[in-house]
Amino acid sequence: MATLLVVHHSPTRSLQALTDAAAAGAHDDSIDGVDVVVKAALEATADDVLAADGYLLGTTANFGYMSGALKHFFDSTFLAVGGQLDDSGSTDVSNESGTTAKRPFGLYVHGRYDLTGAVRSVTSIVGALGWRQGYDVLEVLGEVTDAHREAAYELGGTIAALTLE
């Protein structure tokens, strides 16, 4: 059975609504053979990442960056799960041979202002892990609508299905 790891920091009702919708999509009845593991970013471990076949990441956009909790998740797992640094100590985005390389990921981000820095920071790190983007990033500014929840559901279902490949 394939495993989809959902790692999120959902401190607000808005982010929790997106997380719930994405997890529901990953559990869609039409997707068989995927175990969906939902973990708060401060609880997810390198072992969780290594055991998964795909990843769904959720974060708030805080001061132009991902949440501190998701950053902590990456800080505490990056090297143990196959992330690479270049000679300058920066993330090596050419990593295609890391332990978790080529596994699919999806990302949803919620904020009240600009989401650009949060998206860029996450995609930079997952690039250094060699993960492949499985679906468009879901970017939600302001209030979460039914359309946003539907998009999160579709995102969760798509990434879950991609873990079977």
N, C-alpha and C positions, 0 to 999 in steps of 0.2 A: 504494500500500500504506500502511495506517495504521501508526503507530508507538506502542508503549507503552513508556514510560521507567520502569524500576524503579530508584528511588534508595533506598539502604539503608545503614544502619550496622549491621553484623552482627559484633560483636566476640566474641560468645559462641556456643557450640554451639546453644543454644536459638534465638537469633535467626537463625543461619545455617539451621537446620532450617525455620523459617518462611519465610525468603527463598527457599530451594530449592523448597519446596512451592508458594509463590505463583508463582514463575517457571514451574514445571512446569504449573500450572493455566493460565497465560497461553499456554503452548505446546500446550495440549490439541488433539488432532487435529480436534476438531469446530469449531475456530476457524480460518478461513482468511483470509488477507489482512492479518495483523498481524505486524509485525516487533517482536520483544521485545528491548529494549536494557537490559541490567542494568549499573548503575554504582554503585560505592561512593560514598557521599555526598561524600567528599573529592575525588573525581575528576569528578563530574558538573558540567557547565558550563551557562551560559545558552544556548549554542547547542544543547545537548542538549535543554533544556526547550523551546526554540522549535521544534525539529524534531519534537517529539512531539505526538500527538493525545490522549494520556491519560497518567496518572501513577499509579504505585503506590509508596507510601512506607513504609519500614520503619525502626523505631527502638527502641532501648531506652528505658526510663523511668529517668532518672538524677536523683536529688534533686528529684523532682517536676517534671521538665522533659524535653523531648526530648533526644536525645544531642547533644553538642557538635558532632559531625560533621554531623548533619542541620541544626543551627542554622547552621553555617558555610555549608552548601549554600544555605540560604535567604538568608543575609546577602550572599553573593557573586552571587546571581542575581536577587533580588527586583525591583529597579527595572528591570533590563535585560529582564525578561520580562513587564512590564506591571503590576507591583504598584504600588499607590498609597498615599500617605500623606495623612492629613487635615491641616488647618491647624495642628494641635497637634504634628504629627510622628508621630502614632500611625497604625497600619495602618487604612486605610479599607475597612471590610468591605462597603461598598455598591458596590464595583467590579464592574460588569458589562460594561465596555467595554475592559478591558485586553487586551493582545496575546494572552494565553492564556486569557482568560475563557471560561467555560462548558464547558471541557474537563473530562472526568470524572477523578476521583481516588479512590483507595482507600488505606487506612491500616491497618497492623498494628503493634502495640506490645507489647513484652514487658518484664516487670519482676518483681521479687520482692515489691514492696510496692504502694503506691498508684500507679495509672496515670493518674489524673484530670488532673494538671497537664501531663503529656506529651501527652495527647490534646488538651486545650484549647489548648496552645501551637501545635500543628501546625494544628488546624482554624482557629484565628484567622488564621494567616498565609495558608493557602490560601484562606480567605474573602476576604482582601484582594487576592488574585490573581484572584478571581472564579471559581475552579474549583468545579465542582459535585460533591458527594459522590455516588458511584455505588453504594455499598454500605455496610452497617454497618461501623463500625470493629471490627477484630478485636483484642480486648484479652486478653492471656494473662498470667496471674499464675502464677508458679512453674514447675513442670516442664511442658515441651511434650509433649502427649499425641498419640496418633493422631487424636483428634477435632480437636485444634488444627491439625494438619497438613492434615487434610481441609478444615477451614474456610479455611485459607490458600490451598489449591488452588482452592477455589470463589471466593474473593476475587480471585485472579489471573485466573481464567477470566472472571469477570464484568466486571472492568475492561477486560480485553483485548477482549471482545465490544463493550463500550460505545465503544471507540475507533473502531469501524466506523460509528457513527451519524453 
